[in-house]
Amino acid sequence: MLPVLLVNGASSNSKVVTSDEYFQNFCGEILNRHYFIRSAAVADHVGHLMATACRRGLAPLMTQDESSRAAAQAAIRAATRNKFKSKIGELQFSLSRYEKLVRATVPIKNGEKTKFLLLLTFDSEAEADSIILKRILPCVAENKDYFLQ
């Protein structure tokens, strides 16, 4: 059975939304945060994709299977980075700049444990670090309670 979320409080205007719907809506909300964002995806802590959204009219550079493998690899890299946090601090996000795009991984944690990963791609000319700090991390913080239920 899928977990459900109550949206808009406990009034007669409330709407029950499954977590899959919530994740999909969240990905759409992330896309709307900046025009340089190409795609947004939510994966669980082992890299299984829960929801994805791409900018309208965008031709994906990778197949769905390749994107799934990339999500699993991002989860492995995020877990590996955790091993060094006592020396360098908590991972806020990681960025990789390629010729054709920029990829980012943002962990969504419950205390010490990563529950989900927000996987983003940006156009190559994007100042992704600034966009994440100013637009994405605040959105994740606003929605964190839904992710950690």
Rosetta constraint file for C-alpha pairs under 8 A:
AtomPair CA 2 CA 18 HARMONIC 6.37 0.50
AtomPair CA 2 CA 19 HARMONIC 6.83 0.50
AtomPair CA 2 CA 20 HARMONIC 7.98 0.50
AtomPair CA 3 CA 18 HARMONIC 5.94 0.50
AtomPair CA 3 CA 19 HARMONIC 5.82 0.50
AtomPair CA 4 CA 16 HARMONIC 6.35 0.50
AtomPair CA 4 CA 17 HARMONIC 5.50 0.50
AtomPair CA 4 CA 18 HARMONIC 4.28 0.50
AtomPair CA 4 CA 19 HARMONIC 5.70 0.50
AtomPair CA 5 CA 16 HARMONIC 5.74 0.50
AtomPair CA 5 CA 17 HARMONIC 5.16 0.50
AtomPair CA 5 CA 18 HARMONIC 6.02 0.50
AtomPair CA 5 CA 19 HARMONIC 6.58 0.50
AtomPair CA 5 CA 22 HARMONIC 7.81 0.50
AtomPair CA 5 CA 146 HARMONIC 7.38 0.50
AtomPair CA 6 CA 10 HARMONIC 7.27 0.50
AtomPair CA 6 CA 14 HARMONIC 6.51 0.50
AtomPair CA 6 CA 15 HARMONIC 5.95 0.50
AtomPair CA 6 CA 16 HARMONIC 4.90 0.50
AtomPair CA 6 CA 17 HARMONIC 6.40 0.50
AtomPair CA 7 CA 14 HARMONIC 5.73 0.50
AtomPair CA 7 CA 15 HARMONIC 5.40 0.50
AtomPair CA 7 CA 16 HARMONIC 6.35 0.50
AtomPair CA 7 CA 17 HARMONIC 6.99 0.50
AtomPair CA 8 CA 13 HARMONIC 7.02 0.50
AtomPair CA 8 CA 14 HARMONIC 5.30 0.50
AtomPair CA 8 CA 15 HARMONIC 7.03 0.50
AtomPair CA 9 CA 14 HARMONIC 6.04 0.50
AtomPair CA 10 CA 14 HARMONIC 5.85 0.50
AtomPair CA 17 CA 21 HARMONIC 6.11 0.50
AtomPair CA 17 CA 22 HARMONIC 6.34 0.50
AtomPair CA 18 CA 22 HARMONIC 6.22 0.50
AtomPair CA 19 CA 23 HARMONIC 6.04 0.50
AtomPair CA 20 CA 24 HARMONIC 6.19 0.50
AtomPair CA 20 CA 50 HARMONIC 6.68 0.50
AtomPair CA 20 CA 51 HARMONIC 6.81 0.50
AtomPair CA 21 CA 25 HARMONIC 6.11 0.50
AtomPair CA 22 CA 26 HARMONIC 6.02 0.50
AtomPair CA 23 CA 27 HARMONIC 6.21 0.50
AtomPair CA 23 CA 42 HARMONIC 6.70 0.50
AtomPair CA 23 CA 50 HARMONIC 7.03 0.50
AtomPair CA 23 CA 51 HARMONIC 5.73 0.50
AtomPair CA 24 CA 28 HARMONIC 6.44 0.50
AtomPair CA 24 CA 51 HARMONIC 5.09 0.50
AtomPair CA 24 CA 52 HARMONIC 6.39 0.50
AtomPair CA 24 CA 53 HARMONIC 7.10 0.50
AtomPair CA 25 CA 29 HARMONIC 6.19 0.50
AtomPair CA 26 CA 30 HARMONIC 6.21 0.50
AtomPair CA 27 CA 31 HARMONIC 6.37 0.50
AtomPair CA 27 CA 40 HARMONIC 5.29 0.50
AtomPair CA 27 CA 41 HARMONIC 6.02 0.50
AtomPair CA 27 CA 42 HARMONIC 7.22 0.50
AtomPair CA 27 CA 51 HARMONIC 7.13 0.50
AtomPair CA 27 CA 52 HARMONIC 6.24 0.50
AtomPair CA 27 CA 53 HARMONIC 5.65 0.50
AtomPair CA 28 CA 32 HARMONIC 6.51 0.50
AtomPair CA 28 CA 40 HARMONIC 7.57 0.50
AtomPair CA 28 CA 53 HARMONIC 6.00 0.50
AtomPair CA 29 CA 33 HARMONIC 6.69 0.50
AtomPair CA 30 CA 34 HARMONIC 7.84 0.50
AtomPair CA 30 CA 40 HARMONIC 6.66 0.50
AtomPair CA 30 CA 136 HARMONIC 6.87 0.50
AtomPair CA 30 CA 139 HARMONIC 7.57 0.50
AtomPair CA 31 CA 35 HARMONIC 7.42 0.50
AtomPair CA 31 CA 37 HARMONIC 5.85 0.50
AtomPair CA 31 CA 38 HARMONIC 7.23 0.50
AtomPair CA 31 CA 39 HARMONIC 6.58 0.50
AtomPair CA 31 CA 40 HARMONIC 6.53 0.50
AtomPair CA 31 CA 53 HARMONIC 7.51 0.50
AtomPair CA 31 CA 54 HARMONIC 7.42 0.50
AtomPair CA 31 CA 55 HARMONIC 6.72 0.50
AtomPair CA 33 CA 37 HARMONIC 7.80 0.50
AtomPair CA 33 CA 135 HARMONIC 6.15 0.50
AtomPair CA 33 CA 136 HARMONIC 7.22 0.50
AtomPair CA 34 CA 131 HARMONIC 7.38 0.50
AtomPair CA 34 CA 135 HARMONIC 7.66 0.50
AtomPair CA 36 CA 122 HARMONIC 5.47 0.50
AtomPair CA 36 CA 123 HARMONIC 5.34 0.50
AtomPair CA 36 CA 126 HARMONIC 5.84 0.50
AtomPair CA 37 CA 55 HARMONIC 7.35 0.50
AtomPair CA 37 CA 120 HARMONIC 7.28 0.50
AtomPair CA 37 CA 121 HARMONIC 6.06 0.50
AtomPair CA 37 CA 122 HARMONIC 4.42 0.50
AtomPair CA 37 CA 123 HARMONIC 6.49 0.50
AtomPair CA 38 CA 54 HARMONIC 5.89 0.50
AtomPair CA 38 CA 55 HARMONIC 5.28 0.50
AtomPair CA 38 CA 58 HARMONIC 7.41 0.50
AtomPair CA 38 CA 120 HARMONIC 7.50 0.50
AtomPair CA 38 CA 121 HARMONIC 5.30 0.50
AtomPair CA 38 CA 122 HARMONIC 4.97 0.50
AtomPair CA 38 CA 123 HARMONIC 6.27 0.50
AtomPair CA 39 CA 52 HARMONIC 7.34 0.50
AtomPair CA 39 CA 53 HARMONIC 5.62 0.50
AtomPair CA 39 CA 54 HARMONIC 4.24 0.50
AtomPair CA 39 CA 55 HARMONIC 6.01 0.50
AtomPair CA 39 CA 120 HARMONIC 5.62 0.50
AtomPair CA 39 CA 121 HARMONIC 5.20 0.50
AtomPair CA 39 CA 122 HARMONIC 7.10 0.50
AtomPair CA 40 CA 52 HARMONIC 5.77 0.50
AtomPair CA 40 CA 53 HARMONIC 5.42 0.50
AtomPair CA 40 CA 54 HARMONIC 6.55 0.50
AtomPair CA 40 CA 118 HARMONIC 6.96 0.50
AtomPair CA 40 CA 119 HARMONIC 5.69 0.50
AtomPair CA 40 CA 120 HARMONIC 4.61 0.50
AtomPair CA 40 CA 121 HARMONIC 6.69 0.50
AtomPair CA 41 CA 49 HARMONIC 7.00 0.50
AtomPair CA 41 CA 50 HARMONIC 7.42 0.50
AtomPair CA 41 CA 51 HARMONIC 5.50 0.50
AtomPair CA 41 CA 52 HARMONIC 4.12 0.50
AtomPair CA 41 CA 53 HARMONIC 6.33 0.50
AtomPair CA 41 CA 118 HARMONIC 5.76 0.50
AtomPair CA 41 CA 119 HARMONIC 5.00 0.50
AtomPair CA 41 CA 120 HARMONIC 6.46 0.50
AtomPair CA 42 CA 49 HARMONIC 5.99 0.50
AtomPair CA 42 CA 50 HARMONIC 5.48 0.50
AtomPair CA 42 CA 51 HARMONIC 5.34 0.50
AtomPair CA 42 CA 52 HARMONIC 6.52 0.50
AtomPair CA 42 CA 116 HARMONIC 6.71 0.50
AtomPair CA 42 CA 117 HARMONIC 5.70 0.50
AtomPair CA 42 CA 118 HARMONIC 4.77 0.50
AtomPair CA 42 CA 119 HARMONIC 6.18 0.50
AtomPair CA 43 CA 47 HARMONIC 5.13 0.50
AtomPair CA 43 CA 48 HARMONIC 5.15 0.50
AtomPair CA 43 CA 49 HARMONIC 4.20 0.50
AtomPair CA 43 CA 50 HARMONIC 5.21 0.50
AtomPair CA 43 CA 51 HARMONIC 7.20 0.50
AtomPair CA 43 CA 71 HARMONIC 6.92 0.50
AtomPair CA 43 CA 116 HARMONIC 5.58 0.50
AtomPair CA 43 CA 117 HARMONIC 5.14 0.50
AtomPair CA 43 CA 118 HARMONIC 6.55 0.50
AtomPair CA 43 CA 119 HARMONIC 7.39 0.50
AtomPair CA 44 CA 48 HARMONIC 5.44 0.50
AtomPair CA 44 CA 49 HARMONIC 6.63 0.50
AtomPair CA 44 CA 50 HARMONIC 6.87 0.50
AtomPair CA 44 CA 115 HARMONIC 6.11 0.50
AtomPair CA 44 CA 116 HARMONIC 4.37 0.50
AtomPair CA 44 CA 117 HARMONIC 6.15 0.50
AtomPair CA 45 CA 75 HARMONIC 6.17 0.50
AtomPair CA 45 CA 114 HARMONIC 5.94 0.50
AtomPair CA 45 CA 115 HARMONIC 5.13 0.50
AtomPair CA 45 CA 116 HARMONIC 4.95 0.50
AtomPair CA 45 CA 117 HARMONIC 6.42 0.50
AtomPair CA 46 CA 72 HARMONIC 6.21 0.50
AtomPair CA 46 CA 75 HARMONIC 5.47 0.50
AtomPair CA 46 CA 76 HARMONIC 7.27 0.50
AtomPair CA 47 CA 68 HARMONIC 7.62 0.50
AtomPair CA 47 CA 71 HARMONIC 4.88 0.50
AtomPair CA 47 CA 72 HARMONIC 3.98 0.50
AtomPair CA 47 CA 73 HARMONIC 7.24 0.50
AtomPair CA 47 CA 74 HARMONIC 6.95 0.50
AtomPair CA 47 CA 75 HARMONIC 5.08 0.50
AtomPair CA 47 CA 76 HARMONIC 7.89 0.50
AtomPair CA 47 CA 117 HARMONIC 7.59 0.50
AtomPair CA 48 CA 68 HARMONIC 7.03 0.50
AtomPair CA 48 CA 71 HARMONIC 6.86 0.50
AtomPair CA 48 CA 72 HARMONIC 6.58 0.50
AtomPair CA 49 CA 68 HARMONIC 6.57 0.50
AtomPair CA 49 CA 71 HARMONIC 6.95 0.50
AtomPair CA 54 CA 58 HARMONIC 6.85 0.50
AtomPair CA 62 CA 66 HARMONIC 5.78 0.50
AtomPair CA 62 CA 67 HARMONIC 6.22 0.50
AtomPair CA 63 CA 67 HARMONIC 6.18 0.50
AtomPair CA 64 CA 68 HARMONIC 6.19 0.50
AtomPair CA 65 CA 69 HARMONIC 6.33 0.50
AtomPair CA 66 CA 70 HARMONIC 6.10 0.50
AtomPair CA 67 CA 71 HARMONIC 6.19 0.50
AtomPair CA 68 CA 72 HARMONIC 6.46 0.50
AtomPair CA 69 CA 73 HARMONIC 6.25 0.50
AtomPair CA 70 CA 74 HARMONIC 6.10 0.50
AtomPair CA 71 CA 75 HARMONIC 6.32 0.50
AtomPair CA 71 CA 119 HARMONIC 7.42 0.50
AtomPair CA 72 CA 76 HARMONIC 6.42 0.50
AtomPair CA 73 CA 77 HARMONIC 6.22 0.50
AtomPair CA 74 CA 78 HARMONIC 6.06 0.50
AtomPair CA 74 CA 105 HARMONIC 6.94 0.50
AtomPair CA 75 CA 79 HARMONIC 6.18 0.50
AtomPair CA 75 CA 117 HARMONIC 7.35 0.50
AtomPair CA 76 CA 80 HARMONIC 6.19 0.50
AtomPair CA 77 CA 81 HARMONIC 6.21 0.50
AtomPair CA 78 CA 82 HARMONIC 6.50 0.50
AtomPair CA 78 CA 105 HARMONIC 7.83 0.50
AtomPair CA 78 CA 107 HARMONIC 7.60 0.50
AtomPair CA 79 CA 83 HARMONIC 7.23 0.50
AtomPair CA 80 CA 84 HARMONIC 7.94 0.50
AtomPair CA 81 CA 85 HARMONIC 7.16 0.50
AtomPair CA 81 CA 91 HARMONIC 7.37 0.50
AtomPair CA 82 CA 90 HARMONIC 7.50 0.50
AtomPair CA 82 CA 91 HARMONIC 7.16 0.50
AtomPair CA 84 CA 88 HARMONIC 6.20 0.50
AtomPair CA 84 CA 89 HARMONIC 7.51 0.50
AtomPair CA 85 CA 89 HARMONIC 4.38 0.50
AtomPair CA 85 CA 90 HARMONIC 5.21 0.50
AtomPair CA 85 CA 91 HARMONIC 7.10 0.50
AtomPair CA 86 CA 90 HARMONIC 7.88 0.50
AtomPair CA 91 CA 107 HARMONIC 7.68 0.50
AtomPair CA 92 CA 106 HARMONIC 6.54 0.50
AtomPair CA 92 CA 107 HARMONIC 7.00 0.50
AtomPair CA 93 CA 104 HARMONIC 6.86 0.50
AtomPair CA 93 CA 105 HARMONIC 5.52 0.50
AtomPair CA 93 CA 106 HARMONIC 4.45 0.50
AtomPair CA 93 CA 107 HARMONIC 6.55 0.50
AtomPair CA 94 CA 104 HARMONIC 5.47 0.50
AtomPair CA 94 CA 105 HARMONIC 5.28 0.50
AtomPair CA 94 CA 106 HARMONIC 6.74 0.50
AtomPair CA 95 CA 102 HARMONIC 7.00 0.50
AtomPair CA 95 CA 103 HARMONIC 5.73 0.50
AtomPair CA 95 CA 104 HARMONIC 4.45 0.50
AtomPair CA 95 CA 105 HARMONIC 6.71 0.50
AtomPair CA 95 CA 128 HARMONIC 7.93 0.50
AtomPair CA 95 CA 129 HARMONIC 7.66 0.50
AtomPair CA 96 CA 102 HARMONIC 5.72 0.50
AtomPair CA 96 CA 103 HARMONIC 5.20 0.50
AtomPair CA 96 CA 104 HARMONIC 6.39 0.50
AtomPair CA 97 CA 101 HARMONIC 6.40 0.50
AtomPair CA 97 CA 102 HARMONIC 4.43 0.50
AtomPair CA 97 CA 103 HARMONIC 6.46 0.50
AtomPair CA 97 CA 124 HARMONIC 7.35 0.50
AtomPair CA 98 CA 102 HARMONIC 5.72 0.50
AtomPair CA 98 CA 103 HARMONIC 7.83 0.50
AtomPair CA 98 CA 124 HARMONIC 7.25 0.50
AtomPair CA 99 CA 124 HARMONIC 6.73 0.50
AtomPair CA 100 CA 123 HARMONIC 7.24 0.50
AtomPair CA 100 CA 124 HARMONIC 5.58 0.50
AtomPair CA 101 CA 121 HARMONIC 6.60 0.50
AtomPair CA 101 CA 122 HARMONIC 5.70 0.50
AtomPair CA 101 CA 123 HARMONIC 5.00 0.50
AtomPair CA 101 CA 124 HARMONIC 4.18 0.50
AtomPair CA 101 CA 125 HARMONIC 7.95 0.50
AtomPair CA 102 CA 121 HARMONIC 5.47 0.50
AtomPair CA 102 CA 122 HARMONIC 4.99 0.50
AtomPair CA 102 CA 123 HARMONIC 6.34 0.50
AtomPair CA 102 CA 124 HARMONIC 5.58 0.50
AtomPair CA 102 CA 126 HARMONIC 7.73 0.50
AtomPair CA 102 CA 128 HARMONIC 7.35 0.50
AtomPair CA 103 CA 119 HARMONIC 7.41 0.50
AtomPair CA 103 CA 120 HARMONIC 5.69 0.50
AtomPair CA 103 CA 121 HARMONIC 4.50 0.50
AtomPair CA 103 CA 122 HARMONIC 6.47 0.50
AtomPair CA 104 CA 119 HARMONIC 5.84 0.50
AtomPair CA 104 CA 120 HARMONIC 5.03 0.50
AtomPair CA 104 CA 121 HARMONIC 6.26 0.50
AtomPair CA 105 CA 117 HARMONIC 6.45 0.50
AtomPair CA 105 CA 118 HARMONIC 5.78 0.50
AtomPair CA 105 CA 119 HARMONIC 4.78 0.50
AtomPair CA 105 CA 120 HARMONIC 6.42 0.50
AtomPair CA 106 CA 117 HARMONIC 5.61 0.50
AtomPair CA 106 CA 118 HARMONIC 4.95 0.50
AtomPair CA 106 CA 119 HARMONIC 6.47 0.50
AtomPair CA 107 CA 114 HARMONIC 6.13 0.50
AtomPair CA 107 CA 115 HARMONIC 7.69 0.50
AtomPair CA 107 CA 116 HARMONIC 6.14 0.50
AtomPair CA 107 CA 117 HARMONIC 4.59 0.50
AtomPair CA 107 CA 118 HARMONIC 6.30 0.50
AtomPair CA 108 CA 114 HARMONIC 5.78 0.50
AtomPair CA 108 CA 115 HARMONIC 5.93 0.50
AtomPair CA 108 CA 116 HARMONIC 5.06 0.50
AtomPair CA 108 CA 117 HARMONIC 5.71 0.50
AtomPair CA 108 CA 118 HARMONIC 7.17 0.50
AtomPair CA 108 CA 140 HARMONIC 7.66 0.50
AtomPair CA 108 CA 144 HARMONIC 7.49 0.50
AtomPair CA 108 CA 147 HARMONIC 7.74 0.50
AtomPair CA 109 CA 113 HARMONIC 5.45 0.50
AtomPair CA 109 CA 114 HARMONIC 4.19 0.50
AtomPair CA 109 CA 115 HARMONIC 5.38 0.50
AtomPair CA 109 CA 116 HARMONIC 6.91 0.50
AtomPair CA 109 CA 148 HARMONIC 7.83 0.50
AtomPair CA 110 CA 114 HARMONIC 6.25 0.50
AtomPair CA 110 CA 115 HARMONIC 6.37 0.50
AtomPair CA 110 CA 148 HARMONIC 6.27 0.50
AtomPair CA 115 CA 147 HARMONIC 7.88 0.50
AtomPair CA 115 CA 148 HARMONIC 7.42 0.50
AtomPair CA 116 CA 147 HARMONIC 7.67 0.50
AtomPair CA 122 CA 126 HARMONIC 6.22 0.50
AtomPair CA 122 CA 128 HARMONIC 6.82 0.50
AtomPair CA 127 CA 131 HARMONIC 6.39 0.50
AtomPair CA 128 CA 132 HARMONIC 6.00 0.50
AtomPair CA 129 CA 133 HARMONIC 6.24 0.50
AtomPair CA 130 CA 134 HARMONIC 5.95 0.50
AtomPair CA 131 CA 135 HARMONIC 5.35 0.50
AtomPair CA 131 CA 136 HARMONIC 6.59 0.50
AtomPair CA 132 CA 136 HARMONIC 4.54 0.50
AtomPair CA 132 CA 137 HARMONIC 5.86 0.50
AtomPair CA 133 CA 137 HARMONIC 5.61 0.50
AtomPair CA 133 CA 138 HARMONIC 7.59 0.50
AtomPair CA 134 CA 138 HARMONIC 6.85 0.50
AtomPair CA 135 CA 139 HARMONIC 6.55 0.50
AtomPair CA 136 CA 140 HARMONIC 6.23 0.50
AtomPair CA 137 CA 141 HARMONIC 6.12 0.50
AtomPair CA 138 CA 142 HARMONIC 6.17 0.50
AtomPair CA 139 CA 143 HARMONIC 6.34 0.50
AtomPair CA 140 CA 144 HARMONIC 5.75 0.50
AtomPair CA 143 CA 147 HARMONIC 6.90 0.50
AtomPair CA 144 CA 148 HARMONIC 6.25 0.50
AtomPair CA 145 CA 149 HARMONIC 6.37 0.50
